[in-house]
Amino acid sequence: MSITLQFIGKSAEDLRFFILADGRHAGGITVHSALGTSFSYGIAVAPAMRRQGVARAALPRLFDLMRERGFTLARVQVAPDNAASLALHRSLGFRETARDAATVTLERTI
């Protein structure tokens, strides 16, 4: 499966992307905040496309794009009961940096 990111933001600072799998819409990524050299993001994969490696393939592409813009640290917040997302991010080298009842914060250098 070929995964690409299609920029859909309305400006260079509006960092939103469709995730395309073999040219078909498979989800989206939004960069929520970009401060200094760090950024946070959210990713959603369409229910029919889950557990097929879409997020695992899309995130490195996002990291490449953000590295080209001068960013060096990625941050994501995940619900504590979202075992799939926690496992994915840990397998991609993220480390837990904070936790409360609502979120687990994970970070990694890109």
N, C-alpha and C positions, 0 to 999 in steps of 0.2 A: 504494500500500500504506500502510495506517495503522499506525503503530508506537506502542505505549504500553508503559509500565512498570507492572507490578503488584507492589506491595510484598508480600513473603512472609516478612519477618523476624518473629521472635517478640517483639521489643521495639523501641522507638524507636531504640535504638543498634545493632540487628542489621539492617544495611542490605543486604538482599538483595532482588533483583527478578527476576521473570520478564520477558522481552521477549516481547510479544505482537505478532504481525503479522496485521492483520485479525482479531484475536481468537484466533488460534491461537498456541500456544507456539512460539517461534522461537529461544530461547536464554535466557541469564541474565547478570546483572551482580552482583558481590559487591564491596562496599567492604571492603578488607582492613584498612586502618588509617586512622585519622583523628586527626591530631596538630595541635593549634593550629588553623590555618586551611588546612592541606593534608590531602589524602587520597590514597590509592592504591586502585586497583580492578583487577579482572579481568573480562574479558568473554568469553563463549563463545556462538557462534552455531551452531545445529543444522546438521549437514552439508547437509541438504536445502535450507536457507535461505541458505547462503553465496552471496556474490557477487550479492546482490539489494538491497544498500543497507541491510540491517537494522542493522548496527553503526553505520554513518554516521548513521542516523536516531535510534538509541537513545541514543548518547552525549550529544548536546546536551540531551536530556531529563534524563539523569542530572546533567549539569552545572547545569541549572536547579534541580533538587531540592537539590543540594548548596549552591548559591549561596544559596538560601532558608534554609539552615541555618547560613550564615555562613562557608562555605569559599570560598577565593579561588584555590587552587592544586590542580590535578589532576596526579597522577603515575601512570605505568604502566610496568611492566617487561615487555619483549617478548624472546623468544628471538631471537638474532641472525640465525637462518635463516628467521624468519617474515616474509618479504618483504611479504606482504599486510597484516599488522598494522602493520608499520613504515610502509608507504606510507599506510595509512589515517590513522594518528595524525599523521604529518607533514602530511598534507593538511588536518587539523583544527587545525593551528597548534601542534602539539607540537614542542619542540626537544630534541635529545639532550643530556643532562646528565652521563651516565656510561655506561661500557661495560666489560664484562669478557667472559671466554670464554662465560659462561652467559646473560648478560642485557644488554639495552640499556635504560637508564632514560631516559624521555622525560617532560617536564613542560610544562604550559601554564597560564597564568592563565585563570580561568573568569569 
